[in-house]
Amino acid sequence: MLIRENDEVVVIRGVDKGKRGKVLKIDRVDGKLIVEGINKVLKHVRRSQKNPQGGRLSKEMPIDASNVMFVDPKTGQRTRLGVRFLADGSKERFAKKSGVSLGAIAPAKATYAKKA
C-alpha cells in the first residue's frame, strides 16, 4: 500500500462517495484506513471519569483501502500512485497522472543506481 498518513484521499465507493479527507491512521494487516470525516458512526459511551457526560460520540471507522484514491497535489484530481527508482538508486513515490514526486520511500542502493 503506497498511501501514507497525512495524504489526502477521495472516497470512490460507498455512502461517502466523492468526499475528501486526510488519512489519520493505516492498518496494513487488514488493508484499512481511517480518514478524517469519512465513515462516521455514533458510538454509545457509558459515563466515566474520562467521559463524564457519556452519551453518543461521533467517531470515524475504518474504510477499505480499495475504496479510496490518492488526490494529486498538483492537479487536485484523483490518481494512482507508482514507485520509481532515481538515478542515485533511491526509491520514490510519484503520482501517475502528473508525474510529481511525493518523496523518497527507500534510501539509495548501489544496485539500482544508473550506470554511466
Number of C-alpha atoms within 10 A of each C-alpha: 10 11 18 14 13 13 16 22 24 22 24 16 15 11 10 14 13 12 14 20 18 19 20 16 15 19 13 10 6 10 13 19 24 22 27 19 17 22 16 16 12 12 12 11 13 12 11 9 8 7 10 10 11 13 12 12 12 11 13 18 16 17 20 14 18 13 15 25 20 23 21 23 16 11 11 10 14 20 19 14 20 15 16 14 17 14 14 15 17 18 19 17 20 21 20 15 15 13 13 14 16 16 10 16 13 12 10 16 12 11 10 14 14 11 8 4
